Amino acid sequence: MIYDFIAEFFRDKNDTSPMYRTHLWGIQNAESFIKSIGMIEDPDSTSGFIDYLKEMNQCELIELFSLEENPELADIIFEGEACRKIILHAYEIEEEFEIRCSFGVEDAIWATFSGNRPDSRVRISSMYQEPVIDLPLRCFKEKMGVLTLFEVMHRLEKEYSNIFDEDLDSLRKEFESGIDRAIDIVSHEFGDDLDLDGNPQLLHMTAVSAAGSNDDERLVGMLHDLVEDKDWTFEDLLSDGFPEHIVDTLRLLTHDKETPYMDYVRNICESGNKIALAVKINDLNHNLKRGRAGGHWHHVEKHEKALAYIQEFIANKESDE
């Protein structure tokens, strides 16, 4: 037999509607497990199946299910509201299944969930389009301010019941990773790094981001050194939910050390990517400021040359227009 284990958390002992529900993973032999912990047959079993349940406390649940394998369970326990009753369910199913829900006008849009871990994929499509949204579950939880996959499903069903398939592009933009996620990543990756003068390297990313004139420039400014200096790839950024045009801009701004620096600068200018050009100018201006303050004249000369090239390129382009 195959079973789907779900824990329900109730705020009070007498509540009949759970506050949280979460799928649980990590049980190898379900039938033996059900017997060993004394689960009883659920009188409300699904027709044609035999389901089981057991009320237990938080400590018992943690002993049975690894928090490492079940990060959503950890979120409920450590970040959720206090719950005085927990019921563990074992639902008998015929075969492994997809977790999915439908929403939108006439339920013509559906979301498929690969699991309930933060990096589990959420793929949203319609009967008329292939998946146009493929983002980590974390994006939806953070934007909705919820802890569980079930809450995400409920919010999609209730709050997005009037959208059409042509609205999916706007929906994708609503849930893509943004500046808050970028700050989290950069803070983690560069948190202990120091620049040539012993100042936190984070100050550079923050300065370049703050100099941006719009959201895209600020987001790219925060991330512009990530792939170049750390063990991240552009594919990692796409998988993490960052928009494709942001990642394409970061490709331009990431200097491959085998490419001569001025060729790299020339490629940015000739790309026609206004975001990349603006962020590079902000990057150079801040590098010049800290280079002059620290007396790093070799770097100053290099960055002055690059900035002068960009300014001349922009001036020539404007005169041609």
C-alpha positions in Angstrom: 0.0 0.0 0.0 1.0 3.6 -0.6 0.2 6.3 1.9 0.3 10.1 1.9 1.2 11.4 5.3 -0.3 14.8 6.3 -0.1 16.5 9.7 -2.9 18.9 10.7 -2.3 21.6 13.3 -5.2 23.0 15.3 -5.0 26.2 17.4 -7.3 24.8 20.1 -8.3 21.3 21.2 -11.9 21.7 20.2 -11.2 23.2 16.7 -12.4 21.2 13.7 -10.6 23.3 11.0 -6.8 23.1 11.1 -4.7 26.2 11.1 -1.8 24.4 9.2 -1.6 21.3 7.0 1.7 19.8 5.7 2.7 16.8 3.7 5.4 14.7 5.5 8.2 12.7 3.9 10.8 10.2 4.9 8.8 7.0 5.8 10.1 4.0 4.0 7.7 1.2 5.1 4.4 2.9 5.6 2.3 -0.1 6.7 4.9 -1.1 9.3 5.2 2.5 10.5 1.4 2.9 10.8 1.2 -0.2 13.0 4.3 0.6 15.1 3.0 4.0 16.3 -0.6 2.8 16.9 -2.5 4.7 14.3 -6.2 3.9 14.2 -8.5 3.5 11.3 -10.1 6.8 10.2 -13.9 6.5 10.4 -14.1 9.1 7.6 -11.8 7.2 5.3 -12.0 7.9 1.6 -14.5 5.6 -0.1 -12.8 2.4 -1.2 -9.7 3.1 0.9 -8.6 2.6 4.5 -7.1 5.7 6.0 -5.5 6.1 9.5 -5.0 8.8 12.0 -3.5 9.5 15.4 -3.4 12.5 17.7 0.0 13.4 19.0 2.1 16.2 20.4 4.8 18.2 18.8 7.7 16.2 20.3 6.3 12.9 19.1 5.9 14.3 15.6 9.5 15.6 15.5 10.8 12.2 16.7 9.0 10.5 13.8 9.7 12.9 11.0 13.1 14.5 10.3 13.0 18.3 10.3 15.8 18.2 7.7 13.7 16.2 5.4 10.6 18.3 6.2 11.6 22.0 6.4 7.9 23.0 6.1 7.3 21.2 9.4 10.1 23.1 11.0 8.6 26.4 9.7 5.3 25.5 11.3 6.9 24.6 14.6 9.3 27.5 14.9 7.6 30.3 13.0 3.9 29.4 13.2 1.3 30.2 15.8 1.1 27.9 18.8 -1.2 24.9 18.2 -2.6 22.7 21.0 -3.7 19.7 18.9 -1.9 17.8 16.1 -3.4 15.0 14.1 -1.3 12.8 11.9 -3.1 11.3 8.9 -2.1 8.4 6.6 -4.2 8.6 3.5 -4.2 5.4 1.3 -3.6 6.2 -2.3 -3.4 4.0 -5.4 -0.1 5.4 -6.8 2.3 8.3 -6.4 0.5 11.5 -7.3 1.1 15.1 -8.2 0.2 17.8 -5.8 -1.9 20.2 -7.8 -4.7 22.7 -7.7 -6.8 24.6 -10.3 -7.9 28.2 -10.3 -8.8 31.1 -12.6 -11.9 31.5 -14.7 -13.6 28.0 -15.1 -10.6 26.5 -13.3 -8.7 26.6 -16.6 -5.3 27.3 -14.9 -3.5 24.7 -12.8 -0.5 24.7 -10.6 1.6 21.5 -10.1 3.9 21.3 -7.1 6.9 19.0 -7.0 7.0 19.0 -3.2 6.8 21.4 -0.2 10.5 22.2 0.2 11.5 25.9 -0.4 13.2 24.9 -3.6 10.4 22.6 -4.9 9.1 23.7 -8.3 5.7 25.3 -8.9 4.7 25.0 -12.5 1.7 26.9 -13.6 0.0 26.5 -17.0 -3.4 26.5 -18.7 -5.2 24.3 -21.2 -4.1 26.8 -23.9 -0.5 27.3 -22.9 2.5 25.2 -21.9 3.9 26.1 -18.4 4.7 29.9 -18.4 5.6 29.9 -14.7 8.3 27.7 -13.2 9.4 29.1 -9.9 10.5 27.8 -6.5 7.8 27.4 -3.9 9.7 29.8 -1.7 8.7 32.7 -4.0 5.0 32.1 -3.5 5.3 31.5 0.3 7.3 34.7 0.8 5.1 36.9 -1.4 1.9 35.5 0.2 3.3 35.6 3.7 2.4 32.0 4.4 4.2 28.9 5.8 2.7 25.9 3.9 2.1 24.6 0.4 -1.6 24.1 1.4 -1.9 27.8 2.2 -0.4 28.7 -1.2 -2.9 26.4 -2.9 -5.8 27.9 -1.0 -4.7 31.5 -1.8 -4.4 30.7 -5.5 -7.8 29.1 -5.6 -9.5 32.0 -3.7 -7.6 35.1 -4.7 -6.9 34.3 -8.3 -10.2 32.8 -9.3 -11.0 35.6 -11.9 -7.8 35.5 -13.9 -7.5 34.3 -17.5 -4.6 32.4 -19.1 -3.4 35.7 -20.7 -2.8 37.0 -17.2 -0.2 34.4 -16.5 2.7 36.6 -17.5 1.6 39.2 -14.9 1.2 36.5 -12.3 4.8 35.3 -13.0 6.1 38.9 -12.5 4.2 39.1 -9.3 6.0 36.1 -7.8 9.5 36.3 -9.3 12.4 36.8 -6.9 13.3 40.5 -6.3 15.4 42.8 -4.2 14.6 41.2 -0.9 15.8 37.8 -2.1 18.9 39.4 -3.7 19.8 41.0 -0.4 19.4 37.7 1.5 21.7 35.9 -1.0 24.4 38.6 -1.2 24.4 39.0 2.6 25.0 35.3 3.0 27.6 35.0 0.3 29.6 38.2 1.1 28.8 38.7 4.7 32.4 38.2 6.0 34.3 39.4 2.9 36.4 42.5 3.1 37.7 44.8 0.3 41.2 46.0 -0.2 40.8 48.6 2.6 39.3 46.2 5.1 35.7 47.4 4.6 32.8 45.0 4.2 32.5 44.1 0.6 28.7 44.3 1.0 29.0 48.0 1.1 30.0 48.0 -2.6 26.9 46.0 -3.7 24.7 48.1 -1.5 26.1 51.3 -3.0 25.8 50.2 -6.6 22.3 49.0 -5.9 21.3 52.3 -4.2 22.6 54.3 -7.2 20.1 52.6 -9.5 17.3 54.7 -10.9 14.7 51.9 -11.1 13.9 48.5 -9.6 15.7 46.6 -12.3 18.9 48.6 -11.9 18.8 48.2 -8.1 18.3 44.5 -8.4 21.1 44.0 -10.9 23.3 46.3 -8.8 22.8 44.1 -5.8 23.7 40.9 -7.7 26.3 42.1 -10.1 29.3 40.5 -8.5 27.6 37.3 -7.4 28.5 34.9 -10.3 31.9 36.5 -10.8 33.0 36.1 -7.2 31.0 33.3 -5.7 29.9 29.7 -6.5 26.7 30.7 -8.2 25.8 30.2 -11.9 23.3 32.0 -14.1 21.2 28.8 -14.1 21.2 28.9 -10.3 19.7 32.4 -10.4 17.0 31.4 -12.9 16.1 28.4 -10.8 15.9 30.7 -7.7 13.2 32.6 -9.4 15.0 35.7 -10.8 13.5 37.1 -14.1 15.2 36.0 -17.3 16.0 39.6 -18.4 17.7 40.3 -15.1 19.9 37.2 -15.5 20.7 38.1 -19.1 21.9 41.5 -17.9 24.0 39.8 -15.2 25.6 37.7 -18.0 26.8 40.9 -19.6 28.1 42.4 -16.4 30.0 39.3 -15.3 33.6 39.7 -16.4 35.2 36.5 -17.7 38.9 36.9 -16.8 40.0 35.5 -20.1 38.3 38.4 -21.9 40.4 41.7 -21.8 38.7 44.2 -19.6 38.2 46.9 -22.2 36.7 44.3 -24.6 34.3 43.4 -21.8 33.4 47.1 -21.3 32.9 47.4 -25.1 30.6 44.4 -25.2 28.4 46.0 -22.5 28.2 49.3 -24.5 27.4 47.5 -27.8 24.8 45.2 -26.3 22.2 48.0 -26.2 21.2 46.8 -22.7 20.4 50.0 -20.9 20.2 48.3 -17.5 23.7 46.8 -17.9 25.1 50.2 -19.0 23.6 52.1 -16.1 24.7 49.5 -13.5 28.3 49.4 -15.0 28.5 53.2 -14.7 27.3 53.0 -11.0 29.8 50.2 -10.4 32.7 52.2 -11.9 31.8 55.4 -10.0 31.8 53.6 -6.7 35.0 51.7 -7.5 36.7 55.0 -8.4 35.5 56.6 -5.1 36.9 53.8 -2.9 40.0 53.4 -5.1 41.0 57.1 -4.7 40.2 57.0 -1.0 42.5 53.9 -0.6 45.2 55.1 -2.9 44.8 52.1 -5.3 45.9 54.0 -8.3 46.3 51.1 -10.7 42.6 50.3 -10.2 41.7 54.0 -10.5 43.5 54.2 -13.9 41.7 51.1 -15.1 38.3 52.3 -14.0 38.8 55.9 -15.3 39.6 54.5 -18.7 36.5 52.3 -18.7 34.2 55.1 -17.6 35.6 57.6 -20.1 35.0 55.0 -22.9 31.4 54.5 -21.8 30.8 58.2 -21.6 32.2 58.8 -25.0 30.1 55.9 -26.4 26.9 57.4 -24.9 27.8 60.9 -26.3 28.5 59.6 -29.8 25.2 57.6 -29.7 23.2 60.6 -28.7 24.8 62.8 -31.4 24.0 60.1 -34.0 20.4 60.2 -32.9 
